[in-house]
C-alpha cells in the first residue's frame, strides 16, 4: 500500500444530505476517492496529474455546479 499522508477527508462544501465524495491523499501525489453515502462501494485512485486536471476544471466551473 502506498504511504498515506492524509486520511479520508470530506469537503467543507458537503451538503446536509451528504452529497459528496471523500478523498485520501498518498505520498506519491495520487488520491483515493469514495462516495460518502455508500462506503461499501470501493474507492478509486486517481494519479496526481488527473487529480490536478479535475481540480482545475472544477475551479473554472466546468461541471455546472
C-alpha positions in Angstrom: 0.0 0.0 0.0 1.2 3.5 -0.8 2.1 5.8 2.1 -1.0 7.8 3.2 -0.2 11.4 4.0 -3.8 12.4 4.9 -6.6 10.0 5.8 -10.1 10.2 4.5 -11.3 13.8 4.3 -14.8 15.2 3.5 -15.1 18.5 1.7 -16.2 21.6 3.6 -18.7 22.1 0.8 -20.6 19.0 1.9 -24.4 19.4 1.9 -26.6 18.2 4.8 -27.7 15.3 2.6 -24.0 14.1 2.3 -24.0 14.5 -1.5 -20.2 14.5 -1.8 -17.1 12.4 -2.0 -14.3 11.8 0.4 -10.6 11.9 -0.6 -7.4 10.3 0.8 -4.0 11.6 -0.2 -0.9 9.5 -0.8 2.8 10.5 -0.7 3.2 9.9 -4.4 0.5 12.5 -5.2 -2.3 10.1 -6.0 -5.7 10.5 -4.5 -8.3 7.9 -3.4 -11.9 8.9 -3.9 -15.0 7.3 -2.5 -18.7 8.0 -2.1 -19.7 9.4 1.3 -23.2 7.9 1.1 -22.2 4.4 0.3 -18.7 3.5 1.6 -19.3 -0.2 0.7 -18.5 0.8 -2.9 -14.7 0.5 -3.5 -12.7 3.7 -3.7 -10.9 4.5 -6.9 -7.4 6.0 -7.2 -6.5 9.0 -9.4 -3.0 9.9 -10.3 -1.7 13.4 -9.4 -1.9 14.7 -13.0 -5.5 13.6 -13.3 -6.4 15.0 -9.9 -4.9 18.3 -10.7 -6.8 18.4 -14.1 -10.0 17.7 -12.2 -9.4 20.5 -9.6 -8.6 23.0 -12.4 -11.8 22.1 -14.3 -13.9 22.3 -11.1 -12.4 25.7 -10.1 -13.3 27.0 -13.6 -16.9 25.9 -13.2 -16.6 23.2 -15.9 -19.1 20.9 -14.1 -22.0 23.4 -13.8 -22.2 23.3 -10.0 
